[in-house]
């Protein structure tokens, strides 16, 4: 598993290459958020006010943010 962070317009996109489902811990503004690979809903993150989830891609998953994460961790 590997990930790359890139700037796309005004967003920061994290692309994860993975062959199986994973979760991703992202640290922004000193807070950790954990994202799961399922449809966005109140149970797709520990933070109900921000219901983003990982989006499945051909080679893994991706998620975008309006600011650059301080740290990204892949959880499996």
BADRENGU-500119 format. One record per atom (N, C-alpha, C): residue number from 0; atom name; x, y negated, z. Coordinates in Angstrom, 3 decimals. Layout:
VEXDREN   k  a        X        Y        Z
VEXDREN NUM CA        X        Y        Z
...
% end
This chain:
VEXDREN   k  a        X        Y        Z
VEXDREN   0  N    0.836    1.174    0.000
VEXDREN   0 CA    0.000    0.000    0.000
VEXDREN   0  C    0.879   -1.235    0.000
VEXDREN   1  N    0.392   -2.231   -0.719
VEXDREN   1 CA    1.138   -3.470   -0.849
VEXDREN   1  C    0.133   -4.597   -1.030
VEXDREN   2  N    0.551   -5.821   -0.743
VEXDREN   2 CA   -0.341   -6.949   -1.003
VEXDREN   2  C    0.456   -8.130   -1.534
VEXDREN   3  N   -0.243   -8.988   -2.274
VEXDREN   3 CA    0.339  -10.212   -2.819
VEXDREN   3  C   -0.613  -11.353   -2.516
VEXDREN   4  N   -0.042  -12.508   -2.194
VEXDREN   4 CA   -0.828  -13.708   -1.936
VEXDREN   4  C   -0.545  -14.689   -3.060
VEXDREN   5  N   -1.608  -15.225   -3.673
VEXDREN   5 CA   -1.428  -16.187   -4.757
VEXDREN   5  C   -2.427  -17.334   -4.611
VEXDREN   6  N   -2.078  -18.452   -5.215
VEXDREN   6 CA   -2.959  -19.618   -5.232
VEXDREN   6  C   -3.753  -19.578   -6.537
VEXDREN   7  N   -5.065  -19.703   -6.442
VEXDREN   7 CA   -5.932  -19.738   -7.622
VEXDREN   7  C   -6.871  -20.921   -7.456
VEXDREN   8  N   -6.542  -22.026   -8.123
VEXDREN   8 CA   -7.318  -23.244   -7.946
VEXDREN   8  C   -7.134  -23.750   -6.530
VEXDREN   9  N   -8.229  -23.959   -5.831
VEXDREN   9 CA   -8.169  -24.433   -4.452
VEXDREN   9  C   -8.212  -23.297   -3.436
VEXDREN  10  N   -8.196  -22.058   -3.911
VEXDREN  10 CA   -8.279  -20.902   -3.021
VEXDREN  10  C   -6.968  -20.134   -2.965
VEXDREN  11  N   -6.789  -19.427   -1.871
VEXDREN  11 CA   -5.694  -18.483   -1.716
VEXDREN  11  C   -6.302  -17.095   -1.815
VEXDREN  12  N   -5.759  -16.256   -2.695
VEXDREN  12 CA   -6.297  -14.915   -2.915
VEXDREN  12  C   -5.275  -13.884   -2.442
VEXDREN  13  N   -5.751  -12.941   -1.643
VEXDREN  13 CA   -4.925  -11.821   -1.192
VEXDREN  13  C   -5.385  -10.604   -1.973
VEXDREN  14  N   -4.472  -10.010   -2.746
VEXDREN  14 CA   -4.759   -8.800   -3.527
VEXDREN  14  C   -3.995   -7.635   -2.897
VEXDREN  15  N   -4.735   -6.573   -2.588
VEXDREN  15 CA   -4.145   -5.408   -1.939
VEXDREN  15  C   -4.195   -4.231   -2.898
VEXDREN  16  N   -3.053   -3.603   -3.123
VEXDREN  16 CA   -2.994   -2.389   -3.923
VEXDREN  16  C   -3.114   -1.212   -2.960
VEXDREN  17  N   -4.168   -0.408   -3.151
VEXDREN  17 CA   -4.404    0.722   -2.256
VEXDREN  17  C   -5.236    1.766   -2.979
VEXDREN  18  N   -4.975    3.029   -2.687
VEXDREN  18 CA   -5.726    4.122   -3.303
VEXDREN  18  C   -6.901    4.567   -2.450
VEXDREN  19  N   -6.942    4.149   -1.185
VEXDREN  19 CA   -8.049    4.531   -0.309
VEXDREN  19  C   -8.590    3.280    0.373
VEXDREN  20  N   -9.746    3.412    1.020
VEXDREN  20 CA  -10.336    2.279    1.703
VEXDREN  20  C   -9.469    1.875    2.886
VEXDREN  21  N   -9.366    0.577    3.077
VEXDREN  21 CA   -8.552    0.025    4.147
VEXDREN  21  C   -9.318   -1.126    4.786
VEXDREN  22  N   -8.806   -1.624    5.874
VEXDREN  22 CA   -9.280   -2.862    6.479
VEXDREN  22  C   -8.092   -3.808    6.482
VEXDREN  23  N   -8.369   -5.104    6.523
VEXDREN  23 CA   -7.298   -6.096    6.496
VEXDREN  23  C   -7.501   -7.080    7.636
VEXDREN  24  N   -6.448   -7.306    8.422
VEXDREN  24 CA   -6.461   -8.324    9.469
VEXDREN  24  C   -5.777   -9.558    8.894
VEXDREN  25  N   -6.451  -10.688    8.983
VEXDREN  25 CA   -5.938  -11.944    8.443
VEXDREN  25  C   -5.916  -12.968    9.567
VEXDREN  26  N   -4.791  -13.655    9.714
VEXDREN  26 CA   -4.647  -14.684   10.746
VEXDREN  26  C   -4.676  -16.053   10.081
VEXDREN  27  N   -5.668  -16.872   10.470
VEXDREN  27 CA   -5.804  -18.237    9.968
VEXDREN  27  C   -6.087  -19.137   11.164
VEXDREN  28  N   -5.347  -20.224   11.259
VEXDREN  28 CA   -5.510  -21.173   12.376
VEXDREN  28  C   -5.401  -20.484   13.726
VEXDREN  29  N   -4.502  -19.520   13.847
VEXDREN  29 CA   -4.283  -18.831   15.110
VEXDREN  29  C   -5.354  -17.831   15.484
VEXDREN  30  N   -6.329  -17.586   14.603
VEXDREN  30 CA   -7.389  -16.623   14.883
VEXDREN  30  C   -7.282  -15.433   13.941
VEXDREN  31  N   -7.505  -14.247   14.486
VEXDREN  31 CA   -7.482  -13.040   13.675
VEXDREN  31  C   -8.895  -12.699   13.222
VEXDREN  32  N   -9.017  -12.374   11.946
VEXDREN  32 CA  -10.285  -11.888   11.400
VEXDREN  32  C   -9.991  -10.553   10.717
VEXDREN  33  N  -10.871   -9.584   10.929
VEXDREN  33 CA  -10.694   -8.269   10.325
VEXDREN  33  C  -11.798   -8.070    9.303
VEXDREN  34  N  -11.387   -7.735    8.077
VEXDREN  34 CA  -12.321   -7.560    6.968
VEXDREN  34  C  -12.347   -6.102    6.539
VEXDREN  35  N  -13.551   -5.611    6.261
VEXDREN  35 CA  -13.763   -4.221    5.868
VEXDREN  35  C  -14.197   -4.155    4.405
VEXDREN  36  N  -13.972   -3.021    3.748
VEXDREN  36 CA  -14.329   -2.880    2.326
VEXDREN  36  C  -15.784   -2.475    2.120
VEXDREN  37  N  -16.678   -3.365    2.435
VEXDREN  37 CA  -18.096   -3.084    2.247
VEXDREN  37  C  -18.792   -4.379    1.890
VEXDREN  38  N  -20.028   -4.283    1.477
VEXDREN  38 CA  -20.796   -5.469    1.101
VEXDREN  38  C  -20.834   -6.457    2.262
VEXDREN  39  N  -20.669   -7.742    1.962
VEXDREN  39 CA  -20.651   -8.771    3.000
VEXDREN  39  C  -21.957   -8.764    3.784
VEXDREN  40  N  -21.834   -8.645    5.078
VEXDREN  40 CA  -22.976   -8.694    5.985
VEXDREN  40  C  -22.432   -8.968    7.372
VEXDREN  41  N  -23.306   -9.074    8.334
VEXDREN  41 CA  -22.839   -9.399    9.675
VEXDREN  41  C  -21.973   -8.297   10.271
VEXDREN  42  N  -22.006   -7.081    9.717
VEXDREN  42 CA  -21.155   -6.014   10.249
VEXDREN  42  C  -19.907   -5.776    9.399
VEXDREN  43  N  -19.611   -6.676    8.447
VEXDREN  43 CA  -18.414   -6.503    7.623
VEXDREN  43  C  -17.218   -7.254    8.188
VEXDREN  44  N  -17.413   -7.964    9.282
VEXDREN  44 CA  -16.331   -8.668    9.951
VEXDREN  44  C  -16.699   -8.802   11.423
VEXDREN  45  N  -15.728   -8.966   12.271
VEXDREN  45 CA  -16.000   -9.186   13.683
VEXDREN  45  C  -16.543  -10.592   13.933
VEXDREN  46  N  -16.445  -11.448   12.929
VEXDREN  46 CA  -16.844  -12.839   13.078
VEXDREN  46  C  -18.100  -13.080   12.254
VEXDREN  47  N  -19.247  -13.038   12.893
VEXDREN  47 CA  -20.535  -13.077   12.219
VEXDREN  47  C  -20.714  -14.343   11.397
VEXDREN  48  N  -20.153  -15.471   11.851
VEXDREN  48 CA  -20.340  -16.714   11.121
VEXDREN  48  C  -19.624  -16.730    9.785
VEXDREN  49  N  -18.756  -15.790    9.537
VEXDREN  49 CA  -18.007  -15.745    8.284
VEXDREN  49  C  -18.148  -14.354    7.696
VEXDREN  50  N  -19.169  -14.138    6.924
VEXDREN  50 CA  -19.485  -12.789    6.451
VEXDREN  50  C  -18.862  -12.495    5.093
VEXDREN  51  N  -17.547  -12.491    5.044
VEXDREN  51 CA  -16.833  -12.081    3.837
VEXDREN  51  C  -16.443  -10.629    3.990
VEXDREN  52  N  -16.257   -9.974    2.865
VEXDREN  52 CA  -15.724   -8.618    2.912
VEXDREN  52  C  -14.691   -8.470    1.801
VEXDREN  53  N  -13.979   -7.368    1.832
VEXDREN  53 CA  -13.020   -7.069    0.777
VEXDREN  53  C  -13.785   -6.714   -0.490
VEXDREN  54  N  -13.334   -7.226   -1.609
VEXDREN  54 CA  -13.957   -6.938   -2.894
VEXDREN  54  C  -13.137   -5.857   -3.590
VEXDREN  55  N  -13.791   -4.776   -3.982
VEXDREN  55 CA  -13.093   -3.675   -4.663
VEXDREN  55  C  -12.649   -4.122   -6.044
VEXDREN  56  N  -11.411   -3.780   -6.406
VEXDREN  56 CA  -10.854   -4.060   -7.728
VEXDREN  56  C  -10.402   -2.743   -8.344
VEXDREN  57  N   -9.895   -2.804   -9.550
VEXDREN  57 CA   -9.429   -1.596  -10.243
VEXDREN  57  C   -8.296   -0.900   -9.487
VEXDREN  58  N   -7.422   -1.691   -8.833
VEXDREN  58 CA   -6.245   -1.126   -8.163
VEXDREN  58  C   -6.286   -1.238   -6.650
VEXDREN  59  N   -7.404   -1.654   -6.073
VEXDREN  59 CA   -7.477   -1.819   -4.629
VEXDREN  59  C   -8.571   -2.786   -4.227
VEXDREN  60  N   -8.179   -3.878   -3.550
VEXDREN  60 CA   -9.142   -4.831   -3.018
VEXDREN  60  C   -8.597   -6.245   -3.114
VEXDREN  61  N   -9.489   -7.242   -2.965
VEXDREN  61 CA   -9.047   -8.626   -2.891
VEXDREN  61  C  -10.005   -9.393   -2.000
VEXDREN  62  N   -9.517  -10.517   -1.480
VEXDREN  62 CA  -10.333  -11.424   -0.688
VEXDREN  62  C   -9.745  -12.818   -0.850
VEXDREN  63  N  -10.589  -13.840   -0.847
VEXDREN  63 CA  -10.082  -15.199   -1.038
VEXDREN  63  C  -10.456  -16.089    0.141
VEXDREN  64  N   -9.629  -17.108    0.340
VEXDREN  64 CA   -9.784  -18.044    1.449
VEXDREN  64  C   -9.567  -19.456    0.946
VEXDREN  65  N  -10.082  -20.426    1.690
VEXDREN  65 CA   -9.871  -21.812    1.297
VEXDREN  65  C   -8.591  -22.392    1.881
VEXDREN  66  N   -7.823  -21.587    2.594
VEXDREN  66 CA   -6.509  -21.987    3.079
VEXDREN  66  C   -5.611  -20.756    3.145
VEXDREN  67  N   -4.317  -20.989    3.185
VEXDREN  67 CA   -3.352  -19.879    3.163
VEXDREN  67  C   -3.285  -19.195    4.540
VEXDREN  68  N   -3.414  -17.874    4.578
VEXDREN  68 CA   -3.294  -17.148    5.848
VEXDREN  68  C   -1.877  -17.256    6.407
VEXDREN  69  N   -1.786  -17.272    7.712
VEXDREN  69 CA   -0.489  -17.279    8.393
VEXDREN  69  C    0.138  -15.890    8.380
VEXDREN  70  N   -0.728  -14.868    8.418
VEXDREN  70 CA   -0.259  -13.482    8.491
VEXDREN  70  C   -1.351  -12.574    7.938
VEXDREN  71  N   -0.934  -11.520    7.228
VEXDREN  71 CA   -1.869  -10.528    6.695
VEXDREN  71  C   -1.347   -9.153    7.094
VEXDREN  72  N   -2.221   -8.315    7.643
VEXDREN  72 CA   -1.857   -6.951    8.034
VEXDREN  72  C   -2.853   -5.970    7.423
VEXDREN  73  N   -2.341   -4.913    6.813
VEXDREN  73 CA   -3.200   -3.867    6.279
VEXDREN  73  C   -3.413   -2.823    7.373
VEXDREN  74  N   -4.674   -2.517    7.647
VEXDREN  74 CA   -5.037   -1.519    8.656
VEXDREN  74  C   -5.609   -0.316    7.936
VEXDREN  75  N   -5.136    0.871    8.268
VEXDREN  75 CA   -5.683    2.065    7.626
VEXDREN  75  C   -6.024    3.116    8.623
% end
